[in-house]
Amino acid sequence: MAKAAWLRRWTRSPASCDVRPPSAAARKARQTLVRFENVGMRYGAGREVLRDITMELAPGGFYFLTGPSGAGKSSLLKLIYLAERPSRGLITLFGRDLATTPRRELPALRRRIGVVFQDFRLIPHLSALDNVALPLRVAGHRDDRIRENVAELLRWVGLADELDAKPATLSGGQQQRVAIARAVVSKPSLLLADEPTGNVDDRIAARLLRLFEELNRQGTTIVVATHNEGMIARFAHTRLHLESGELTVVAPPRAAMPAAGAPA
């Protein structure tokens, strides 16, 4: 796939946010981006929704997170992007033990994670362009460069005619694409996408997955939660499968179909 101009600039530009390097004692942990060790999670006094989760996400990996409704996929993502804390077990993120990381340092870790939420979480009074530009403005980027890059990214995801549209005037699929653009525009080290193709047709879904794969080739670790078995079959990536709160890691098939946009 020819690389869009915004993505060429994205690749050359430094990361917008970084945390200080891990201590000498944690350098070995840098070989994994995310590590769970015997993690359990429950809400209140209810039963555990995640049980004894042990897994590692490697830098530059691409993972599908699968499982039936209620299996705990959204809860697992919340633990990774620091929206929830585990009931037990150890989580290491970017080489930092979250149990011992000072609270004041957590926002810097969060800024290295892009999240595509199922409910989009767009700001109603902002245009599509301004919703996507918000992370860059918060980080202090120049406004002229912001508009150029964001407009090109929105064109790439098929929203060239909707730059000034407010979320209420967009369809669910269009809002989903705005949310995806916002999640990737600040060059996250880790991108978590919760059902990112659930509101779009197959053509747009394939285009979005090509975007994710291109970002992955530039070094971003990708986790896509999905029920779309047809899409999973087209991309040879590791599957993290949750069933009744328990995780199984499934290696990608050796003879997978070519990825969307790749020669047959």
N, C-alpha and C positions, 0 to 999 in steps of 0.2 A: 504494500500500500504506500503510495506517495505520502510523504510526511507533510501535513499542513504547515503553513508558515508559522502559525502561532506555536505549534509543537516544536518546530526547529528552534525558535527563540526560547521556549520553555526548557528545552534540553540544554541550551548553552548557559542559561541564567542560573545563578546560585540559588540554593534553597532559600525561601523567604524567611524561614524560622529554623533555628537550630538550638539544641540544648548543649550544654558543655559536655565534653567527652566523659565517658564513664571512668571511674577510678580504676587503678591498676588491678584491684581485686575483681572488678567486673568486666575486664577486657575480654575474657574468654566468652562471656555471654553475648558479645557482639556478633558471634557467629549465628545467632538466632535473633530474629526481630521480636518475636513474641514467644514466651514459654509459659505453659500452664503445667503445674505439678499437683496432682491430686486435688483439683479445684472442685469445690461444691458450692452451690448457690441456692438459697431459698428466699422467698419474700415473706417477711414477718414470721409467723409461727407455722406457716404451711409446709407442705412436703418439699423436698429438694427438687428444683426444676432442672438442675445440672448436678451430676454425680461423678466424682472421681475423674474429672477431665484432665488428661495428660496429653499434651501436644506441643509441637514446635512449628513455628512459621519461619521459614528461612528468608533472608533478605533477597528480594527479587523473585519470590515465588508467586504462583498464581493458583488460587484455591477456590473450588466451589463448595459452599456450605449447603448441605441438603438435609431433608428430613420432613416428616409430616407436620401439619399444623399442630402447635402445642409441644413440639419436641424440644424447644429451648433455643432455637436459632437466634432470635432477637436478643434473648438474655445473654447468650455467648458474645454477640457483637457488643452489647452494652458493657460487658466486663472489659473488652479490649479497648473501647474508646472512653473508658473511665467514667461512664454514667452510673455504674453500680460497682459495689465492692463484693468480693466473694465472701461466703459464709465461712469458708475454710480453704486451706491450700495456699500455694504460692503462685503469683503471677509476676513475670519479669517482662518489661517493655522497654525496648531500645537499650538493653543492658542494665536497666535499673529495677531493683526489687521494689515493687510498688508498696509493700508493707512498711518499708523503711525510708521511702522517698519523702522529703518534707513537702507539706501541702503547697507551699509557695512555688515549688518547682513543677507541679502537675500541669498548670496551664501551658507551659512550654512544651511538654510532652504531647498534650492534646493538639497543639497547633501543627504537629507533624502528622496528624491523622485526618484524612478526608472521609466524610461520612455521607452516604446517600440514604436518606430516611424513606421509609415506606409512605409516610404522610407528607413528604416533601419539605415542610417547614419553611416555606418561602415567606418573605415579609410582604404583607398585602399591599402596602402603599408604595412599594418600590417597583420599578419596571423590571423586566427580565434582565436587561443589561446591568442595572444597579444591584439586583440580587446577586448576580454572579460576581460583580466587581467588589462586593462588600469585604470579603476576606483580604483582598489586595489593598483596599483603602485603609482597613484597620492596621495592616502591616506597614503603611506609610509609603506605598509605591506612588510614582508620578502619575497624575491623572490622565495625561495625554497618552502614555503608554498603556495604561489600564484600558481605556476605551478601545484602542486599536486591537489589543490582544483579546479582550472579552468579546468584541463584535465578531472577530474572526472565529473564535471558538463557538459562538452561538450559530454562526453560519454553518460551521462544520457539522453541528448536530441537527441541522435542518430548520433553524429558527431565524433565518436571515430577515424575514418580514415581521418578526415579533420583538425586535429589540426594545421598543418602547411600551410593549403591552404589559399591563398589570396582571398578576396571577389569576384574578377572578375572571379575566377574559380568555384565559387559555384552557385548553382541554387537559384532562388528566395526563395524557401522554406528553403533551407539551410541557406541563409543569414538571414532569419527571425528568425531561431533558434539561430544563433549567437547573434542577437540583443536582443533576450529574455534573453539569458544567461548573457549578459553584464548588462542588466537592473536589474537582481536579485542577481548578485554575491556579491554586497557590502551590502546586507541585508538592503534594504530600509524600512522605516516605511510605505511608501505608494508606490504602484506600479500602474502605469497607462499604459495600453496596447491598442494601437489604431489598431484595426483589426489584432490581433496577429496570427489568424489562417487562414487569407485570402489567403495565398500562400502555404498551406500544405494540404495533404490529411487527410481524417477523422481519420485514425489511429494516425498520428502524432498530429493532433489537440486534440484528446482525451488525449494523453500523456502530451501535454503542459498544458491542463486544469488541469490534475492531479497535475502537478508541481505547478500551481497557487494555487490550493486548499491546498496542503501541506504547502506552504508558508503562506497561510492565517491561517491555524491551528496554526502556530508558532507566529501569531500576526500581520502579515503584512496586511494592508488594501489594497484591490484589486479593481480596476475599469477596466473593459474590455469593450471597444467599439466594437460592432460586429453587423453584419447583419445575422448571422447564427442562425436562429430560432430553428433548430434541436438541436444545442448545448445548447441553452438557456433552452430548454425543459428538458434537462438531468440534469440540475443543479439547485437546489432550492435556488436561490439568488434574492435579490431585483433588480428590473429593474428601471432604470432612463430613461424615454422615452422622447425624444425631437421631437417636431413636430412644424414646422414653428417658431422655436426659443423659444418655450414655453415648460416647463418641467413638466412632470407628473411622480410621484413616484408610482410604482406598486409593491405591496407586493408579495413575492414568493408564488406560489400555495402550498396549504397544502399537496396535493398528487402528488408531483413531482416524476418523474422517478428517480431511483437511479443514483448517480453520477458515472461517468466513473471509473471503477476499484472497485466499491463497490459491495457487494453481492446483487443479485437480490432478 
